[in-house]
């Protein structure tokens, strides 16, 4: 599918998780990037290619109805960095005592 989507704004993005609702009519697709400054442009790109992505999925999946795609930023990486910084700061404080 990556070959079908030629939007350069999506180069620094990865899908992290997909949640389907009970009747498989909606899919929430979580994504992340290692460059937080590009979040807005990536979000715009995903919105603009969502129809094409859904069409690609329809051709790959053997299902009657392809789910609607909803994209959501996954802040896990940023949360991990914040936790890591907190732990590092606490460790430095303890060493200085």
DRENMI-303172 format. One record per residue: residue in one letter; x, y, z of N, C-alpha, C, CB in turn; residue number from 1. Coordinates in nm, 3 decimals. Glycine has a CB too. Layout:
N
<rec resn="A" n_east="X" n_north="Y" n_up="Z" ca_east="X" ca_north="Y" ca_up="Z" c_east="X" c_north="Y" c_up="Z" cb_east="X" cb_north="Y" cb_up="Z" resi="NUM"/>
...
! end
This chain:
97
<rec resn="X" n_east="0.080" n_north="-0.119" n_up="0.000" ca_east="0.000" ca_north="0.000" ca_up="0.000" c_east="0.085" c_north="0.126" c_up="0.000" cb_east="-0.092" cb_north="0.000" cb_up="0.118" resi="1"/>
<rec resn="X" n_east="0.201" n_north="0.119" n_up="0.062" ca_east="0.287" ca_north="0.238" ca_up="0.067" c_east="0.324" c_north="0.285" c_up="-0.073" cb_east="0.413" cb_north="0.209" cb_up="0.149" resi="2"/>
<rec resn="X" n_east="0.338" n_north="0.192" n_up="-0.165" ca_east="0.372" ca_north="0.228" ca_up="-0.303" c_east="0.258" c_north="0.303" c_up="-0.372" cb_east="0.408" cb_north="0.102" cb_up="-0.383" resi="3"/>
<rec resn="X" n_east="0.135" n_north="0.275" n_up="-0.330" ca_east="0.019" ca_north="0.340" ca_up="-0.391" c_east="0.004" c_north="0.485" c_up="-0.348" cb_east="-0.106" cb_north="0.264" cb_up="-0.355" resi="4"/>
<rec resn="X" n_east="0.060" n_north="0.521" n_up="-0.236" ca_east="0.046" ca_north="0.656" ca_up="-0.181" c_east="0.179" c_north="0.729" c_up="-0.198" cb_east="0.003" cb_north="0.652" cb_up="-0.031" resi="5"/>
<rec resn="X" n_east="0.178" n_north="0.832" n_up="-0.280" ca_east="0.304" ca_north="0.900" ca_up="-0.314" c_east="0.322" c_north="1.033" c_up="-0.241" cb_east="0.310" cb_north="0.923" cb_up="-0.463" resi="6"/>
<rec resn="X" n_east="0.248" n_north="1.056" n_up="-0.134" ca_east="0.257" ca_north="1.182" ca_up="-0.062" c_east="0.384" c_north="1.183" c_up="0.024" cb_east="0.131" cb_north="1.205" cb_up="0.025" resi="7"/>
<rec resn="X" n_east="0.475" n_north="1.273" n_up="-0.006" ca_east="0.605" ca_north="1.277" ca_up="0.063" c_east="0.590" c_north="1.313" c_up="0.212" cb_east="0.697" cb_north="1.377" cb_up="-0.005" resi="8"/>
<rec resn="X" n_east="0.478" n_north="1.373" n_up="0.250" ca_east="0.458" ca_north="1.409" ca_up="0.392" c_east="0.443" c_north="1.286" c_up="0.479" cb_east="0.335" cb_north="1.499" cb_up="0.407" resi="9"/>
<rec resn="X" n_east="0.416" n_north="1.171" n_up="0.418" ca_east="0.394" ca_north="1.049" ca_up="0.495" c_east="0.521" c_north="0.965" c_up="0.512" cb_east="0.287" cb_north="0.966" cb_up="0.428" resi="10"/>
<rec resn="X" n_east="0.634" n_north="1.015" n_up="0.465" ca_east="0.760" ca_north="0.940" ca_up="0.475" c_east="0.804" c_north="0.917" c_up="0.618" cb_east="0.869" cb_north="1.014" cb_up="0.400" resi="11"/>
<rec resn="X" n_east="0.777" n_north="1.010" n_up="0.707" ca_east="0.829" ca_north="1.003" ca_up="0.844" c_east="0.722" c_north="0.961" c_up="0.943" cb_east="0.887" cb_north="1.137" cb_up="0.885" resi="12"/>
<rec resn="X" n_east="0.627" n_north="0.880" n_up="0.898" ca_east="0.514" ca_north="0.839" ca_up="0.978" c_east="0.503" c_north="0.687" c_up="0.972" cb_east="0.383" cb_north="0.905" cb_up="0.929" resi="13"/>
<rec resn="X" n_east="0.451" n_north="0.632" n_up="1.083" ca_east="0.425" ca_north="0.489" ca_up="1.087" c_east="0.293" c_north="0.464" c_up="1.159" cb_east="0.541" cb_north="0.413" cb_up="1.155" resi="14"/>
<rec resn="X" n_east="0.224" n_north="0.360" n_up="1.118" ca_east="0.102" ca_north="0.321" ca_up="1.188" c_east="0.141" c_north="0.238" c_up="1.309" cb_east="0.005" cb_north="0.243" cb_up="1.094" resi="15"/>
<rec resn="X" n_east="0.080" n_north="0.266" n_up="1.423" ca_east="0.118" ca_north="0.196" ca_up="1.546" c_east="0.013" c_north="0.097" c_up="1.594" cb_east="0.145" cb_north="0.297" cb_up="1.654" resi="16"/>
<rec resn="X" n_east="-0.114" n_north="0.121" n_up="1.560" ca_east="-0.220" ca_north="0.036" ca_up="1.612" c_east="-0.348" c_north="0.062" c_up="1.532" cb_east="-0.244" cb_north="0.061" cb_up="1.763" resi="17"/>
<rec resn="X" n_east="-0.433" n_north="-0.040" n_up="1.525" ca_east="-0.564" ca_north="-0.025" ca_up="1.461" c_east="-0.669" c_north="-0.083" c_up="1.555" cb_east="-0.568" cb_north="-0.096" cb_up="1.321" resi="18"/>
<rec resn="X" n_east="-0.773" n_north="-0.006" n_up="1.579" ca_east="-0.888" ca_north="-0.053" ca_up="1.656" c_east="-1.009" c_north="-0.057" c_up="1.565" cb_east="-0.915" cb_north="0.039" cb_up="1.781" resi="19"/>
<rec resn="X" n_east="-1.077" n_north="-0.171" n_up="1.563" ca_east="-1.200" ca_north="-0.186" ca_up="1.485" c_east="-1.318" c_north="-0.190" c_up="1.581" cb_east="-1.196" cb_north="-0.315" cb_up="1.397" resi="20"/>
<rec resn="X" n_east="-1.429" n_north="-0.126" n_up="1.542" ca_east="-1.548" ca_north="-0.136" ca_up="1.627" c_east="-1.611" c_north="-0.275" c_up="1.609" cb_east="-1.651" cb_north="-0.023" cb_up="1.594" resi="21"/>
<rec resn="X" n_east="-1.714" n_north="-0.303" n_up="1.687" ca_east="-1.771" ca_north="-0.438" ca_up="1.693" c_east="-1.821" c_north="-0.490" c_up="1.558" cb_east="-1.884" cb_north="-0.441" cb_up="1.792" resi="22"/>
<rec resn="X" n_east="-1.878" n_north="-0.403" n_up="1.477" ca_east="-1.931" ca_north="-0.451" ca_up="1.349" c_east="-1.835" c_north="-0.424" c_up="1.231" cb_east="-2.065" cb_north="-0.384" cb_up="1.321" resi="23"/>
<rec resn="X" n_east="-1.713" n_north="-0.387" n_up="1.262" ca_east="-1.607" ca_north="-0.363" ca_up="1.162" c_east="-1.641" c_north="-0.253" c_up="1.062" cb_east="-1.579" cb_north="-0.491" cb_up="1.087" resi="24"/>
<rec resn="X" n_east="-1.727" n_north="-0.160" n_up="1.100" ca_east="-1.762" ca_north="-0.053" ca_up="1.007" c_east="-1.670" c_north="0.068" c_up="1.021" cb_east="-1.905" cb_north="-0.011" cb_up="1.029" resi="25"/>
<rec resn="X" n_east="-1.601" n_north="0.080" n_up="1.134" ca_east="-1.509" ca_north="0.191" ca_up="1.158" c_east="-1.375" c_north="0.139" c_up="1.210" cb_east="-1.569" cb_north="0.292" cb_up="1.258" resi="26"/>
<rec resn="X" n_east="-1.269" n_north="0.193" n_up="1.155" ca_east="-1.135" ca_north="0.159" ca_up="1.201" c_east="-1.066" c_north="0.287" c_up="1.246" cb_east="-1.052" cb_north="0.088" cb_up="1.088" resi="27"/>
<rec resn="X" n_east="-1.017" n_north="0.286" n_up="1.368" ca_east="-0.935" ca_north="0.396" ca_up="1.417" c_east="-0.790" c_north="0.353" c_up="1.401" cb_east="-0.969" cb_north="0.433" cb_up="1.567" resi="28"/>
<rec resn="X" n_east="-0.718" n_north="0.428" n_up="1.322" ca_east="-0.580" ca_north="0.395" ca_up="1.291" c_east="-0.490" c_north="0.496" c_up="1.360" cb_east="-0.554" cb_north="0.393" cb_up="1.135" resi="29"/>
<rec resn="X" n_east="-0.407" n_north="0.447" n_up="1.450" ca_east="-0.316" ca_north="0.532" ca_up="1.525" c_east="-0.183" c_north="0.541" c_up="1.452" cb_east="-0.295" cb_north="0.478" cb_up="1.670" resi="30"/>
<rec resn="X" n_east="-0.126" n_north="0.660" n_up="1.453" ca_east="0.001" ca_north="0.681" ca_up="1.384" c_east="0.094" c_north="0.765" c_up="1.471" cb_east="-0.022" cb_north="0.750" cb_up="1.247" resi="31"/>
<rec resn="X" n_east="0.222" n_north="0.757" n_up="1.438" ca_east="0.323" ca_north="0.831" ca_up="1.513" c_east="0.432" c_north="0.877" c_up="1.418" cb_east="0.382" cb_north="0.745" cb_up="1.628" resi="32"/>
<rec resn="X" n_east="0.509" n_north="0.973" n_up="1.462" ca_east="0.623" ca_north="1.023" ca_up="1.386" c_east="0.736" c_north="1.054" c_up="1.483" cb_east="0.584" cb_north="1.149" cb_up="1.303" resi="33"/>
<rec resn="X" n_east="0.857" n_north="1.045" n_up="1.434" ca_east="0.972" ca_north="1.080" ca_up="1.518" c_east="1.006" c_north="1.228" c_up="1.507" cb_east="1.094" cb_north="0.995" cb_up="1.478" resi="34"/>
<rec resn="X" n_east="0.932" n_north="1.300" n_up="1.424" ca_east="0.951" ca_north="1.444" ca_up="1.408" c_east="0.821" c_north="1.515" c_up="1.446" cb_east="0.993" cb_north="1.479" cb_up="1.261" resi="35"/>
<rec resn="X" n_east="0.806" n_north="1.550" n_up="1.573" ca_east="0.681" ca_north="1.612" ca_up="1.619" c_east="0.642" c_north="1.739" c_up="1.543" cb_east="0.691" cb_north="1.643" cb_up="1.764" resi="36"/>
<rec resn="X" n_east="0.738" n_north="1.805" n_up="1.482" ca_east="0.708" ca_north="1.927" ca_up="1.407" c_east="0.626" c_north="1.898" c_up="1.281" cb_east="0.837" cb_north="1.998" cb_up="1.368" resi="37"/>
<rec resn="X" n_east="0.623" n_north="1.773" n_up="1.237" ca_east="0.552" ca_north="1.736" ca_up="1.115" c_east="0.414" c_north="1.679" c_up="1.141" cb_east="0.633" cb_north="1.637" cb_up="1.036" resi="38"/>
<rec resn="X" n_east="0.370" n_north="1.680" n_up="1.267" ca_east="0.240" ca_north="1.619" ca_up="1.301" c_east="0.126" c_north="1.678" c_up="1.220" cb_east="0.211" cb_north="1.637" cb_up="1.449" resi="39"/>
<rec resn="X" n_east="0.120" n_north="1.809" n_up="1.210" ca_east="0.008" ca_north="1.873" ca_up="1.141" c_east="0.007" c_north="1.840" c_up="0.992" cb_east="0.014" cb_north="2.024" cb_up="1.161" resi="40"/>
<rec resn="X" n_east="0.124" n_north="1.845" n_up="0.928" ca_east="0.128" ca_north="1.816" ca_up="0.785" c_east="0.097" c_north="1.668" c_up="0.758" cb_east="0.266" cb_north="1.852" cb_up="0.726" resi="41"/>
<rec resn="X" n_east="0.140" n_north="1.580" n_up="0.848" ca_east="0.109" ca_north="1.438" ca_up="0.833" c_east="-0.039" c_north="1.414" c_up="0.850" cb_east="0.189" cb_north="1.353" cb_up="0.934" resi="42"/>
<rec resn="X" n_east="-0.099" n_north="1.480" n_up="0.948" ca_east="-0.243" ca_north="1.466" ca_up="0.970" c_east="-0.321" c_north="1.512" c_up="0.847" cb_east="-0.286" cb_north="1.546" cb_up="1.094" resi="43"/>
<rec resn="X" n_east="-0.279" n_north="1.625" n_up="0.789" ca_east="-0.343" ca_north="1.674" ca_up="0.667" c_east="-0.327" c_north="1.575" c_up="0.552" cb_east="-0.286" cb_north="1.810" cb_up="0.627" resi="44"/>
<rec resn="X" n_east="-0.208" n_north="1.517" n_up="0.540" ca_east="-0.182" ca_north="1.420" ca_up="0.432" c_east="-0.268" c_north="1.296" c_up="0.449" cb_east="-0.033" cb_north="1.381" cb_up="0.430" resi="45"/>
<rec resn="X" n_east="-0.281" n_north="1.248" n_up="0.572" ca_east="-0.363" ca_north="1.129" ca_up="0.596" c_east="-0.510" c_north="1.156" c_up="0.560" cb_east="-0.353" cb_north="1.085" cb_up="0.743" resi="46"/>
<rec resn="X" n_east="-0.557" n_north="1.274" n_up="0.593" ca_east="-0.695" ca_north="1.309" ca_up="0.557" c_east="-0.713" c_north="1.312" c_up="0.406" cb_east="-0.733" cb_north="1.445" cb_up="0.618" resi="47"/>
<rec resn="X" n_east="-0.612" n_north="1.362" n_up="0.336" ca_east="-0.625" ca_north="1.374" ca_up="0.191" c_east="-0.614" c_north="1.240" c_up="0.118" cb_east="-0.520" cb_north="1.469" cb_up="0.138" resi="48"/>
<rec resn="X" n_east="-0.547" n_north="1.142" n_up="0.178" ca_east="-0.530" ca_north="1.012" ca_up="0.110" c_east="-0.619" c_north="0.902" c_up="0.169" cb_east="-0.385" cb_north="0.968" cb_up="0.117" resi="49"/>
<rec resn="X" n_east="-0.705" n_north="0.939" n_up="0.265" ca_east="-0.785" ca_north="0.835" ca_up="0.332" c_east="-0.874" c_north="0.758" c_up="0.234" cb_east="-0.870" cb_north="0.898" cb_up="0.442" resi="50"/>
<rec resn="X" n_east="-0.931" n_north="0.826" n_up="0.136" ca_east="-1.013" ca_north="0.757" ca_up="0.038" c_east="-0.934" c_north="0.657" c_up="-0.044" cb_east="-1.079" cb_north="0.857" cb_up="-0.054" resi="51"/>
<rec resn="X" n_east="-0.815" n_north="0.698" n_up="-0.084" ca_east="-0.730" ca_north="0.608" ca_up="-0.162" c_east="-0.685" c_north="0.489" c_up="-0.077" cb_east="-0.607" cb_north="0.684" cb_up="-0.216" resi="52"/>
<rec resn="X" n_east="-0.652" n_north="0.515" n_up="0.049" ca_east="-0.614" ca_north="0.406" ca_up="0.139" c_east="-0.730" c_north="0.307" c_up="0.157" cb_east="-0.571" cb_north="0.461" cb_up="0.275" resi="53"/>
<rec resn="X" n_east="-0.850" n_north="0.361" n_up="0.172" ca_east="-0.966" ca_north="0.274" ca_up="0.189" c_east="-0.990" c_north="0.190" c_up="0.063" cb_east="-1.091" cb_north="0.359" cb_up="0.222" resi="54"/>
<rec resn="X" n_east="-0.971" n_north="0.250" n_up="-0.053" ca_east="-0.985" ca_north="0.175" ca_up="-0.178" c_east="-0.880" c_north="0.065" c_up="-0.189" cb_east="-0.975" cb_north="0.270" cb_up="-0.299" resi="55"/>
<rec resn="X" n_east="-0.757" n_north="0.097" n_up="-0.148" ca_east="-0.651" ca_north="-0.003" ca_up="-0.151" c_east="-0.683" c_north="-0.119" c_up="-0.058" cb_east="-0.516" cb_north="0.059" cb_up="-0.112" resi="56"/>
<rec resn="X" n_east="-0.733" n_north="-0.086" n_up="0.061" ca_east="-0.772" ca_north="-0.191" ca_up="0.156" c_east="-0.885" c_north="-0.276" c_up="0.099" cb_east="-0.815" cb_north="-0.129" cb_up="0.289" resi="57"/>
<rec resn="X" n_east="-0.979" n_north="-0.213" n_up="0.031" ca_east="-1.091" ca_north="-0.287" ca_up="-0.027" c_east="-1.043" c_north="-0.388" c_up="-0.129" cb_east="-1.191" cb_north="-0.191" cb_up="-0.092" resi="58"/>
<rec resn="X" n_east="-0.939" n_north="-0.354" n_up="-0.203" ca_east="-0.888" ca_north="-0.448" ca_up="-0.303" c_east="-0.805" c_north="-0.561" c_up="-0.242" cb_east="-0.804" cb_north="-0.373" cb_up="-0.405" resi="59"/>
<rec resn="X" n_east="-0.751" n_north="-0.536" n_up="-0.121" ca_east="-0.668" ca_north="-0.636" ca_up="-0.054" c_east="-0.752" c_north="-0.728" c_up="0.035" cb_east="-0.559" cb_north="-0.568" cb_up="0.030" resi="60"/>
<rec resn="X" n_east="-0.844" n_north="-0.670" n_up="0.110" ca_east="-0.924" ca_north="-0.747" ca_up="0.206" c_east="-1.040" c_north="-0.818" c_up="0.136" cb_east="-0.978" cb_north="-0.654" cb_up="0.318" resi="61"/>
<rec resn="X" n_east="-1.074" n_north="-0.931" n_up="0.186" ca_east="-1.186" ca_north="-1.006" ca_up="0.131" c_east="-1.306" c_north="-0.991" c_up="0.225" cb_east="-1.149" cb_north="-1.157" cb_up="0.111" resi="62"/>
<rec resn="X" n_east="-1.361" n_north="-0.868" n_up="0.230" ca_east="-1.475" ca_north="-0.838" ca_up="0.316" c_east="-1.584" c_north="-0.769" c_up="0.235" cb_east="-1.432" cb_north="-0.751" cb_up="0.437" resi="63"/>
<rec resn="X" n_east="-1.705" n_north="-0.778" n_up="0.284" ca_east="-1.818" ca_north="-0.718" ca_up="0.214" c_east="-1.810" c_north="-0.565" c_up="0.215" cb_east="-1.950" cb_north="-0.764" cb_up="0.276" resi="64"/>
<rec resn="X" n_east="-1.778" n_north="-0.509" n_up="0.331" ca_east="-1.768" ca_north="-0.363" ca_up="0.346" c_east="-1.632" c_north="-0.328" c_up="0.406" cb_east="-1.884" cb_north="-0.308" cb_up="0.435" resi="65"/>
<rec resn="X" n_east="-1.568" n_north="-0.232" n_up="0.346" ca_east="-1.441" ca_north="-0.183" ca_up="0.399" c_east="-1.471" c_north="-0.079" c_up="0.506" cb_east="-1.351" cb_north="-0.124" cb_up="0.285" resi="66"/>
<rec resn="X" n_east="-1.406" n_north="-0.087" n_up="0.622" ca_east="-1.437" ca_north="0.008" ca_up="0.729" c_east="-1.399" c_north="0.151" c_up="0.692" cb_east="-1.364" cb_north="-0.033" cb_up="0.857" resi="67"/>
<rec resn="X" n_east="-1.471" n_north="0.245" n_up="0.751" ca_east="-1.434" ca_north="0.386" ca_up="0.740" c_east="-1.304" c_north="0.405" c_up="0.819" cb_east="-1.548" cb_north="0.481" cb_up="0.794" resi="68"/>
<rec resn="X" n_east="-1.214" n_north="0.484" n_up="0.767" ca_east="-1.083" ca_north="0.503" ca_up="0.831" c_east="-1.079" c_north="0.636" c_up="0.906" cb_east="-0.970" cb_north="0.497" cb_up="0.727" resi="69"/>
<rec resn="X" n_east="-1.046" n_north="0.630" n_up="1.032" ca_east="-1.030" ca_north="0.748" ca_up="1.116" c_east="-0.887" c_north="0.747" c_up="1.170" cb_east="-1.136" cb_north="0.752" cb_up="1.233" resi="70"/>
<rec resn="X" n_east="-0.815" n_north="0.853" n_up="1.148" ca_east="-0.675" ca_north="0.859" ca_up="1.189" c_east="-0.661" c_north="0.939" c_up="1.316" cb_east="-0.588" cb_north="0.918" cb_up="1.078" resi="71"/>
<rec resn="X" n_east="-0.578" n_north="0.889" n_up="1.406" ca_east="-0.557" ca_north="0.955" ca_up="1.535" c_east="-0.408" c_north="0.948" c_up="1.570" cb_east="-0.643" cb_north="0.888" cb_up="1.647" resi="72"/>
<rec resn="X" n_east="-0.355" n_north="1.062" n_up="1.612" ca_east="-0.214" ca_north="1.067" ca_up="1.651" c_east="-0.191" c_north="0.987" c_up="1.779" cb_east="-0.168" cb_north="1.213" cb_up="1.670" resi="73"/>
<rec resn="X" n_east="-0.089" n_north="0.905" n_up="1.779" ca_east="-0.051" ca_north="0.824" ca_up="1.895" c_east="0.068" c_north="0.892" c_up="1.962" cb_east="-0.017" cb_north="0.676" cb_up="1.853" resi="74"/>
<rec resn="X" n_east="0.045" n_north="0.949" n_up="2.079" ca_east="0.150" ca_north="1.026" ca_up="2.146" c_east="0.240" c_north="0.939" c_up="2.234" cb_east="0.088" cb_north="1.136" cb_up="2.231" resi="75"/>
<rec resn="X" n_east="0.240" n_north="0.810" n_up="2.211" ca_east="0.320" ca_north="0.719" ca_up="2.294" c_east="0.467" c_north="0.757" c_up="2.295" cb_east="0.304" cb_north="0.577" cb_up="2.244" resi="76"/>
<rec resn="X" n_east="0.524" n_north="0.789" n_up="2.180" ca_east="0.666" ca_north="0.822" ca_up="2.173" c_east="0.697" c_north="0.947" c_up="2.257" cb_east="0.708" cb_north="0.845" cb_up="2.026" resi="77"/>
<rec resn="X" n_east="0.612" n_north="1.049" n_up="2.244" ca_east="0.633" ca_north="1.171" ca_up="2.323" c_east="0.618" c_north="1.142" c_up="2.472" cb_east="0.533" cb_north="1.280" cb_up="2.281" resi="78"/>
<rec resn="X" n_east="0.523" n_north="1.057" n_up="2.508" ca_east="0.503" ca_north="1.021" ca_up="2.648" c_east="0.625" c_north="0.946" c_up="2.702" cb_east="0.376" cb_north="0.936" cb_up="2.665" resi="79"/>
<rec resn="X" n_east="0.679" n_north="0.856" n_up="2.620" ca_east="0.797" ca_north="0.782" ca_up="2.662" c_east="0.915" c_north="0.876" c_up="2.684" cb_east="0.833" cb_north="0.675" cb_up="2.558" resi="80"/>
<rec resn="X" n_east="0.931" n_north="0.975" n_up="2.596" ca_east="1.040" ca_north="1.072" ca_up="2.613" c_east="1.022" c_north="1.152" c_up="2.742" cb_east="1.046" cb_north="1.167" cb_up="2.492" resi="81"/>
<rec resn="X" n_east="0.901" n_north="1.193" n_up="2.770" ca_east="0.875" ca_north="1.271" ca_up="2.892" c_east="0.903" c_north="1.188" c_up="3.016" cb_east="0.729" cb_north="1.320" cb_up="2.894" resi="82"/>
<rec resn="X" n_east="0.863" n_north="1.063" n_up="3.017" ca_east="0.889" ca_north="0.975" ca_up="3.131" c_east="1.038" c_north="0.952" c_up="3.147" cb_east="0.816" cb_north="0.840" cb_up="3.113" resi="83"/>
<rec resn="X" n_east="1.106" n_north="0.932" n_up="3.037" ca_east="1.250" ca_north="0.910" ca_up="3.040" c_east="1.321" c_north="1.033" c_up="3.097" cb_east="1.303" cb_north="0.878" cb_up="2.900" resi="84"/>
<rec resn="X" n_east="1.279" n_north="1.152" n_up="3.056" ca_east="1.340" ca_north="1.274" ca_up="3.108" c_east="1.315" c_north="1.288" c_up="3.259" cb_east="1.284" cb_north="1.397" cb_up="3.034" resi="85"/>
<rec resn="X" n_east="1.194" n_north="1.257" n_up="3.303" ca_east="1.163" ca_north="1.263" ca_up="3.446" c_east="1.251" c_north="1.167" c_up="3.525" cb_east="1.015" cb_north="1.230" cb_up="3.469" resi="86"/>
<rec resn="X" n_east="1.266" n_north="1.046" n_up="3.473" ca_east="1.350" ca_north="0.948" ca_up="3.542" c_east="1.497" c_north="0.992" c_up="3.544" cb_east="1.338" cb_north="0.811" cb_up="3.475" resi="87"/>
<rec resn="X" n_east="1.544" n_north="1.046" n_up="3.434" ca_east="1.682" ca_north="1.095" ca_up="3.429" c_east="1.703" c_north="1.209" c_up="3.528" cb_east="1.717" cb_north="1.142" cb_up="3.287" resi="88"/>
<rec resn="X" n_east="1.608" n_north="1.302" n_up="3.533" ca_east="1.620" ca_north="1.413" ca_up="3.628" c_east="1.619" c_north="1.365" c_up="3.772" cb_east="1.507" cb_north="1.513" cb_up="3.606" resi="89"/>
<rec resn="X" n_east="1.533" n_north="1.269" n_up="3.802" ca_east="1.528" ca_north="1.214" ca_up="3.938" c_east="1.658" c_north="1.143" c_up="3.973" cb_east="1.408" cb_north="1.116" cb_up="3.953" resi="90"/>
<rec resn="X" n_east="1.712" n_north="1.071" n_up="3.876" ca_east="1.839" ca_north="1.002" ca_up="3.899" c_east="1.951" c_north="1.101" c_up="3.926" cb_east="1.874" cb_north="0.914" cb_up="3.778" resi="91"/>
<rec resn="X" n_east="1.954" n_north="1.211" n_up="3.853" ca_east="2.056" ca_north="1.314" ca_up="3.873" c_east="2.042" c_north="1.379" c_up="4.010" cb_east="2.047" cb_north="1.421" cb_up="3.763" resi="92"/>
<rec resn="X" n_east="1.917" n_north="1.400" n_up="4.052" ca_east="1.895" ca_north="1.461" ca_up="4.185" c_east="1.947" c_north="1.368" c_up="4.295" cb_east="1.744" cb_north="1.490" cb_up="4.208" resi="93"/>
<rec resn="X" n_east="1.921" n_north="1.239" n_up="4.282" ca_east="1.964" ca_north="1.143" ca_up="4.385" c_east="2.116" c_north="1.134" c_up="4.389" cb_east="1.903" cb_north="1.004" cb_up="4.358" resi="94"/>
<rec resn="X" n_east="2.181" n_north="1.141" n_up="4.273" ca_east="2.328" ca_north="1.133" ca_up="4.269" c_east="2.391" c_north="1.254" c_up="4.334" cb_east="2.377" cb_north="1.119" cb_up="4.126" resi="95"/>
<rec resn="X" n_east="2.324" n_north="1.368" n_up="4.322" ca_east="2.382" ca_north="1.492" ca_up="4.378" c_east="2.365" c_north="1.500" c_up="4.530" cb_east="2.317" cb_north="1.614" cb_up="4.314" resi="96"/>
<rec resn="X" n_east="2.282" n_north="1.414" n_up="4.586" ca_east="2.263" ca_north="1.417" ca_up="4.733" c_east="2.374" c_north="1.355" c_up="4.804" cb_east="2.137" cb_north="1.349" cb_up="4.773" resi="97"/>
! end
